[in-house]
């Protein structure tokens, strides 16, 4: 279930809301659904962020600050993007920051609904041939989030993401007579008969 594309998309959104500096999750969702941020722009964003020694989310914030200071429409020494490209990036950043704010006050199911609504994710998947089936998977994921609604917003999202990471780790483990190398965090709750903690 957690390997399905639509489920991975929404989990990536939630991971970014928990930690906007999660570059892998950010790169997965920055143009899902399509919002005019192409592969060349993403490659340039990554290159420029690496050059500056900052994560992509911080690079987006620099673009926002630069646009506030000099909104004349040409690339500046502060960032390499044309005005139209910068605007697409900043629309995503604005939406992301609003959702990050919402994550601090909303229940997990309400937050999931907000992500689906503000990204227009339902329309995005319903355009596919198997849209109905994919939407059912989204609804199933949302049903799982309801189980965390009793927790305080500041704990619910983190707990949910930890549990999902644990489930996916267990699902990918092979039943074999071998040593399993995992983090202490992932081992928690798996009830191995013997655990060696090295280092």
ABEGO torsion letter per residue (X at the ends): XAABAAAAAAAAAAAAAABAABAAAAAAAAAOBBAGBBAAAAAAAAAAAAAAGBBAAAAAAAAAAAAAABAAGBBBAABABBAAAAAAAAAAAAAAAAAAAAAAABBAAAAAAAAAAAAGAAAAAAABAAAAAAAAAAAAAAAAAAAAAABBAAAAAAAAAAAAAAAAAAAABBBBBBBBBBBAAAABGAGBABBBBBX
